[in-house]
Each structure stands twice: as C-alpha cells, then as structure tokens.
Amino acid sequence: MGGLNARVAYKHRNHDLTAAAGAAAVPPMPAADRDIGRNTLLAANYDVGVARADAAYGVDKGTNGAPLPNNGNPYGGVRPTASTDSRDMLLGVSVPFGVMTLMASYIRKDDRTAYNQDAHQWGVGLSHALSRRTSLYTAYARIRNKRGAGYTVGNNTEPGSGDSAFNLGVRHVF
C-alpha cells in the first residue's frame, strides 16, 4: 500500500506590460500594467492497493492565472476570453489489473468572472505495461464549454483544437 501523498504549489507572477520605447501601444495602454497572476494548487492521491484515488483543487487569479491553452479561436464566433478568476477541481481514479491500468477523471472549471465561462471535462484511458519502464496507452476525453468558453482537449505536447480528443501512444520512463 502506498498510502496518502499530498502536495501544495503556489505561483506568483508579475505581468509588467509596457509599450516598447518610441512605439505606440495598440490598443493604447497605460505606462505599465502591473497585474499579478497567482495560482494555488492542492493535490492529493490515496493508494489502497486495488485502486488509487486522485483529487486536486486550484485557485487561479489575475492575468494569465488560467490562460487558454489554444490561443486561436477553435470554435469560431466570438473569441473566448481567458479567466482571471477561477476555481478548478479534479477527481480521478486508477485501477490496476494485471499489466493493465484503467483510468478515469473528471475536471470542472468554475469561472468566477462576469463572463461565467465554466467548463467540465471527463476522460477515460487504458495503459498496458510492456515492462517496468515502458507502456502503451490510449485515452479519450471530452470537454463541455459553457457561455462561450474556449477550452480545448489536448495533452502534454499539444494544446488541442476541439472539444474531444483521442490519444494513442508509447510511454517510456528514463
């Protein structure tokens, strides 16, 4: 049994923005915008041997506190606006059986700005261990955006371009 693991993370970032010397800012901006981006995350997992439960709760505030991973306009229409005040929650489970592991997760973004652009995503995956360090995996996820939110389903190497994604790959730990 692995027991309980917990982590807390905090990021505080100054987003000083100014126009280049001699250049006019478009649109015009004040001499300096000193908005602060802050992220706080509490994450934990509990391994009982037959399954592992995962949970996380995050608070994002300020400019780039919760940027959109896809800066384009993936859904057309009005360009989505990144949240400057949100609460995020993740619940997940991993169930190993033999050389396979079944995984499932649910994520909810509670946008607390005037736009109220909430989103929620669910995902399922399956991993097949070839050795201690190498595995094959497949996963599917779907996101539902509300009130014009522009979040996309991606992975650790690509921000995604739509509301669903299918991944297939090989993982090797060095």
N, C-alpha and C positions, 0 to 999 in steps of 0.2 A: 504494500500500500504506500502511495506517495504522500497522502495527506493533503494539507492545505498549503497553497502558495498564494501570496498576495503582493501587489506592487502598487506604488503611488508614483505618479510622474507629474511634473509641473513645468510649463514653458511660459516664459515672459519675453515677448519680442517687441522692440521699439520699431515702428514703421515710419521713420522720418522720410517724408517725401518733399522734395523741393524741385523747382524747375532748374535746368542747367543754367549756368551763368550766361546772361545775354540772350537766353531763349525764352520765348513766351510759352507759358504752360497752356495746353489745350485739353480740357477746358481750363480757364484761369483758376489757379489755386492759391491759397494763402502762402505766405513766405515759407511756412513749414507746417506740415500736418503731423502731429506727434501722437497719433493714435497708438495704443498699445494692444497687441494681440496676446491673449492669455488662454492657455489650455491646462486643465487639471484632469487627470485620469486616475481612477481607482480600478484595478483589475485583479481578479482572483480566480483560481481554479481549485477544485477539490477532487482528488482521485480516490475512489473507493475500490479500485481494482477491476471491477466489472464495467466501470464507466468513469468518465471524467466530466464534471460539470464546469462550465466556464461562465463568468459574469464580468461585466465591465460597465462603468458609469463615467461619463465625461461631461465636463462643462467647458464650453468654448465661448469666449467673449472678445470683442474687438475686431479690428480689421485683420483679415486673414486668420481669424481664430478658427474658422471652418471653411476654407476655400473650396470651390468646386473643383474636383479633380480633372474635369474636362472643360477647358476654357472656351471651347467653341459653343455653338448653340445646337446641341444634339437633337432637340425636339422641335425646332422651328418656332415660329411665333415670337412672343416677347422673350428677350434674352433673360435667362434666370439670374437672380441676384444671390450672391453668397451670403450666408447667415453671419451676422455679427453677434448673435446671442442665441445659443442653443444648448440643449441637454441631449446627450446620446446614451443609449442603453444597448447592451449586447447580452444575449443569453445563448449558450451553446452547450452541446453535449457531444462526446466522442465515445463510441462503444467498440472496443476491440473484440474480434472473434477470430481466433487462429491468426493467419497472416493478413487478415483484412481489418480495416477500421472504418466504421460508419460514422459520419459526422453530420451534424445539423446545427444551424444557427438562425437567430432572429435578431435584427438590428432595428432600432427605432430612433429617428431624429426628431426632436421636438424643437422646432424653430420658434423662438420667442420674440422675434421682431414683428413689426407691423405687417409684414408680408405673410407671416404664419405659414411658410412653405415647409410643411412636415414631409417626412418620407419614412417608409419602412421597407425592409428587405428580408427575405428568407433565403436560405441556401441549404443544399444537401450535397454531400460528397462521399466518395469511397476511395480508400487508399489500400493498395496491395503491396506488402513488403516483399521485395526480392532478396534483400539481405538486411543486416543491421543498419546500413547507411543508404540504401537505395530503395526507392519505392515508385510505383506507378500510381497515378491518381486521376480521378475525374470528378468534376463538380458542376453544379448548375445553380444559378441564383437569379432571382427576380426582384426588382425594386418597384415600388409604387410611390410616385411623387404626387404631392397634393398642392393645389393652388399655384401651379406654375413652377414648382421646384425643378431643378435641372440636374439632379444627382444621377450618375450612371453606374452600372455594374462593371467593375474592372477586376484587376488582380494586382499583384505586387510589381508588375512590369509594364502595365498598360492601363490607362485611366478608364477605358470603356467608352462606348459610343451609343449605348441604348439602355433600355430598361430590363434586359435579360442577357445572360452570358453563360456559355458552356466552356469549361476548361478541361483539357486533357494534357497530361504531361508526365515527365520523369523528374523525380526529386533525388538529388544525391547530396549527402552531408559530408563535407571535407573535414 
